[in-house]
Amino acid sequence: MSQHSTLHFESALLHDGWHSHVAISITDGVISAIESGCPPPDEAERHAIALPGMPNLHSHAFQRAIAGMAETRGPGGDNFWSWREGMYRLAGSIGPDQLHAIAAMAQMEMLESGFTRVGEFHYVHHTAAGDEYSDIAEMSNAILSAAEQTGIGVTHLPVFYAHSGFGGQPATEGQRRFICDLDRFDRLLDACKAAAQRLPDAIVGIAPHSLRAVSRDELACLQELVPDAPVHIHIAEQLREVEDCRSALGTTPVRWLLDNAEVSARWCLIHSTHVTDDEVIGIARSGASVGLCPITEANLGDGIFPAREFVEAGGEFGIGSDSNVRIDMSEELRLLEYGQRLSRQSRNIMTSDDFRSTGRFLYQSAIEGGSSALGIVAGIRVGASADIVSVDMNAVYRSAVNEDAVLDQLIFAAVSGAIDRVWRRGRCVVHGGSHVARDRIEREYRKVLTELLA
């Protein structure tokens, strides 16, 4: 039997802009009708402001367990590569049940901050010894089971990771749980697709980890495994990676990828921090989106992507929580803008002639680019999943002249907890700023964290 519900909002940011007095009808989790300029139907649940749920296009859920645990300086100084060693130690100790609890905590915090779908870039596949579980997708199952518990949408991106460095270098001990050859990965991918069928709208793509972890021939084969699904890849995150790529392949990572792969709108290039002007234009022309993770990129000292130049070239971007050191949708967008301001020593950089409000431009752009990267329909429109966010009007001050001011305040001024309710496929999963299962999820997470850090 079909399930129907109706939500009514004083204002709603639909796919084509702001509308007033909006009734949104939902049937079986999908928006079936939208009517603007209407009084609330008798059966409707009434709220003030609706925003489309934000896609989180890049997450490593398991890394939530070391959030705040890597902020003490080592004896020889710290960088991305020293942080990675600590992350590998964590990756070597997590079992499927523990991963479920960690992923549920991360997904719950995503929903509470306004993310309604996550692109899970997942590479901890095997046992600590590097052997297959009896179900090769055991660890992916933990991620998907967490999504069943929290209600978040998932675009699952099993990672192909074959080498430790350019030139086919053998895997290190810390990478044993990640490593696949093409046959093993093909079986893993099939198992992930089968497991994802139990979720109503899960999508399975692929993620060649990086050019240092995947050879030219392997990359060509991977594209054939999923001819229509999302393809995500880490690229040009660190200067050392760029230098190593020049030495091994004779050019930079982004240039090599554009010249040697069928990069298109189904691709998402994660980070792309260190790029040339020509590469910025090349990515934009390919139709690929760029996945920006400003909190993690700041935490790891990666650098700042030339976002303004990319947008001017016609490029699309989305945001992700990556290492999950802090999960906050508004802060990702705020740091994206602030990074551009610091590098240019100017203000209100991420705007356009269409959207002079920085908050509106950031939010609208990240919705569109993130949705494209995760393979979903963008925004609040008929036929889309009913993934909707409601803003607490005590946290913002609504302008009678310009509703974009709500987004400016949400991103740049509102305190934590400004998101009041979140509906995922029409079901309220966040109420009063808290996930409906917060107590249980947090209790299980703290128990696991105690086990891992003992």
N, C-alpha and C positions, 0 to 999 in steps of 0.2 A: 504494500500500500504506500502511495506517495505521501511524503511529508511536506506540509506547506506552512509558511510563516510570513509575516510582513513586518518590516522595520520602517519607521518614519523618522526623518531627520529635518530639523529646521534648515540646515544647509548640508549639502553633500558635494564633494569633489568627484564628479563623474569623469569618464574618460575624455569628455569634450569640454570640461570646465566646471565651474561652480554653478549649482542650481539650488533654488530655494524650495522648501516644503516638499520634500522628496519621499515618496513611498517606494520601497524596494521589496518586491515579492520574491520569495525564495521557494523553490521546489526541489526537493531531494539534494540540497546543498548547492544548487546552481541558481543564479539570478534569472528569473523567468519573466519579470516585467519591471519597468521603472517608470514612474509617473511623477513629473515635476509640477509644482504650483498647485498642489492638492492638499486638502485638510487631512488629518490623520484618519485612516479607516478605523472603525470601532475596535477591530481585533489587533491593531498595530501596536507594537512596542515603540515608545517614543523616546527620542534622544536629540541632542543638540547638533553635533557636527559629525559627519562621516568622512573618513578618508579611506582610500584603498589600502589594504594591507601591503606592507613593503616586502619584496623578495630579498632574502639574504643569500647572495649568490656564491658565497665561499665560506665553508666551515670545516674545521677539523674538530669534531665534537670531543674526542678524548683529551685534547689539550686543555679543556676547561679545568681539568684536575690539577694543573700546575699554575693556574692563574695566581699571580702574586708571589710565586715561589722562586722566581729567578731574578730577583731585584737586588741581589747582593753581589758586589764586584768581586771577580775572581783575581788570582794573583798576577795574571798576565794581561789584564784588561779583557773586555767583553765585546762580542759582536754577534751577529746572526749565527755564525758557525759554532761558537762556544755554547750559545743557547741551544742549538740543535742537539748537542751531545746530551744535555740534560733532558731534552724532550725524548730522545731515543731511549734513555733509561726508563722513563715513564712508560713508553710504548711497549717495552719488553716485559712489563709486569701486569698489564691489564688483561683480565679474562672477559669472556662474553657477558656474564652477569654484571660485572663491574662496569663494563662499557655501557650497558643498558642504563644503569643508574646515572652515570656521568652524562650521557647523551640526553637523558630525560631532563636533567637539571639545566643543561645548556639550552635545550629546545624550549623549556618553560620560560626561561629568562628572555629568549628571543621573542616569544609571543607577548610577554608582558611589556616589552619595549616597542611592539608594533610590527615585528617581522611575522609574516604568516606562512612563508614557505622557505625552506632552506636547501641550498645546494651542498650536499654532504660529500666533500672531496675525501674519500675514505680509502686509506691504504694499509691499515693494520688488519691483514687478512688471515694470517696463519698463527699457529701456536708459537710459543716463545722460542722453540727449537727450529722454527721455520717449516714445520710439517703441516700438512692439511688437517683441518678438523674433519670429522666424519661427514659433516655437511660443510662443503668448501666455503659456503657463504654464511657460516656461523656468526662471524663478527658483523657482517652486514645485517643479518637478521636482528642483532641486538639494536642496531640503529633504527631499523624499521619498526621493531617492537616498541621502542621508546616513542616513536612518532604516533603509534596507535594509542599510547598512554596519554601523550600530551595533546594530540590533535593537530600538530603542525603538518603542513604539506611538505613533501619531500621530493626533490630531484636527486636521486642517488647516483653518485659518480664514482664507481669502483675504479681504483687507480692502477694503471699498468706501470710497474717500477721494475726494471730489469738490470740496471747498472748503477754503480756508485759515482760515475763521472764520465765525462766525454771520452770517446774512444772505446767504449765497452768495458770500462774498468769493472772488476768483480765487486760484488756487494760486500759491504763491511758487516761485521757481526751485529751491529746495531740495526741493520736493515733486513735481517733475516725474515721478519714477519711480513715484509712488504713484497718480497721478490716473487715474480711470476715470469715464466716464459709464455709464448703466445698460446700454446695448447692449454696450459693451466689457466690462463686468463680467460680464454674462450669458455671453459667450463664454469669458471667463477661468474662470468657475466650471465650465462644462461641461468645459473642458480639464483642470482640476484633478481633477474627478471621474473622468475617464478615466485620468489618470495614477495616481491613488490605487488603482485596481483591481489594480495589480501587487503591492500589499502585502496581507497576509492579513486584516488587520482595521482598515485605515485608515478614518477617518470624515472627511467633508468637510462643514463648516458654513459660516457666514458671519460676518463681523465688520464691521458699520458702525463706522467708526473711532471716532467721537465725534459728539455733537450739533453741534459746530462744523464738522464735515467733511461732514455729511449733512443734507439738507433734510427737511422733514416728508413731502413726496410721495415722495422717494427712499426714505425709511425704510419707508413703506407698501409700495412695490414690492418692496423687498428681502425683506420677510417672506414674500411670495408665492413668491419664487424657491425657498425651501427650507422648505416648510411643516412639516417634521418634524425638521429638523436643529438642532444647537446654534446659538445666536445670542449672540455676545459683543460687548460695547461698552465702551470707556473712558468713565468718567463721574465727574464731580465730584472729579477728582484734585487740582486746584489751585484755590485761592481766586479767582485771576484768571478762571479758566474759569466759576466760579459767578457772579461779578460780570458778566462779559460776557453770560452767558446771561440773567440778569435784565434787562439792558439791551435785549437783542435779542428775547427771547421773553416777558418779563414775569414770569418765575418761575425757579426753580432747575432745574438739569439733571435731577435725579432726579424731581422733581415733574412736570416736563414729560413725561418719558418715561413715567411711570406713567399720566398722563392721556391720552397720545396714541398709545401703542403697545400691542400685545397682549402685554404682558410676562407670561411664564408660566415654568413649570419648565424649559423648554428655554433660557431666557436666563441669561446670567452677566454681572453688572454688575461691571466691573473697577475696583477701588479704592474708589469710593463714599466717599471719605475725608471729604468735607465735606457732611454730611447732617444734617437736623433729626430730632427725635424722631418726628414724624409720618412722615417718609420712611423711617426705620428700620422702622417698623411696616408701611408700605406695601410695601416690598420683601419683607419676610417673608411677608406675606399673598399676594403675587403668586406665590409659589413659586420665584422666581428665586434663584439662588445669588449670593453676592458673592465675587469673586476678590481675595484679599488677597496682596500681594507685599511682606512686611515689610522684606526687605533692600533692595530697590529704593526702596520708599517712604521708608525712612530715608536712603538714599544721596542721593535727590533732594530731601529735605526736604519731602515731601508733607504729612505729618501722620499722625494716628492715627485709624483707624476705630473707632467705638464698638462693638466686637465683643461685649462682654458684653450690652449692651442688645439687640443684634440677636439673639443666641442666646436671650435671655429672651423675645423676641417670636416665637420659633419659626423663625428664619431659619437657612439653611444656608450654610456658607462652605467654600472650598478655598484652597489656596496655589499661588503661581506664582513662577517665578524672573525673569520680566519682562525687565529689561535685562541679566540674566546677569552682573552685575558680580561676583557671587560665587554659585556654584551649590552649595547645601548644604541638603538637605531638613530636617535637624534644626534648622539655624539659622533657617530660615524660621519654624518652629513656635516655637522659643525666643523669637525677637524679637517674634512675635505676642503671646505671653504677657507678655514684659517691657514692651512698649509699654503694655499695659493696666495693669500694675503701676505704671509710672511716672505714668501719668495719674491713677490712683486712689490712689496711695501706699498700696498694700496688696499682699497676696500671694495666689497660687493663685486667680486670677480666673476663668480659663477651665476651670470644672468644672461638675458638675451633681450632682443627687441620685443619678443612676445611675452616674456616673463621678466619684468624688471625687479620683481621681488626675488631676493636671493633664496629665501626659503621655498617659494613656489617652484623656482627653476630646479633647485636641488632635488626636491621631492618628486616632481613630475619626471625629471630625467632618470632618476634612480628606479622609479617604477617601470618605466619603459625599457631601459637597458637591462635591468635585472630580470624582468619578465621574459625578454627575448633570450637571455642567457639560460634561463631555467626551463624554457619550452612551454610557457603558459601564456594565456591571454592576459593582456595588461589592463588593470584598472577595473572600475565598477561599471559594468555594462552587461546587457542581456547576453546570456550564454557563458559568462565567466563564473568561476567559483565565487561563492558569496564569502569572500575574505575581506572583512571590513573592520576598521578601527574607529572607535569613538573617543573624542578628546574630552577630558574633564574641564568644564568651563570655569572651574575655580582656579585652574592652573594657567589659563590664558585670558586675555581680554579681547573680546571680539570687536573688530572695527566695523562700524556701520557703513563705512565708505569702501573698505577693501578687505574682503575675506582672506586674501593672501596673508594678511597680517597674522592670522592664526598660525600659519606655517612658519612665519618668521619667528614668532614667539615660541612655538613648540621646539624649534631647532636651536635657537640662540638664547632663549631666556627662561623657558619653563623649567621648574624643578623636576626631579625624578618622580615618576608616578603620574605624569600628565596624561598618559593613556589610561582611560577609564575602563573601556570594554573592548574586547576583541572577539569577533565572530570568525570561525574557520568553517567553511562550507555551511554557513548559516547557524552553526552551533556556538553558543557563547562559551569560550574557553578561558577568558579573562574577565573578571567582574570586580569592580571597585579597585582596579589596578593589580589584582593578584590572580594568579592562575587558580582554577577551581580545584586542582589537586596539589596545591603548593605544599601543604604540610607533609603529605606522604612522600612526595618527590624529594623534598629537601631533606627529610629524615633519612631516606635511603641513600642519598648522595653523601651526607655527612658520615654515615657508617662506612661507606666504601672509601672515602677519603682517609678516614682513620686507619683502615686496613692498608692502604697503599703507602701511607707516609709513616707507618709505625717503624 
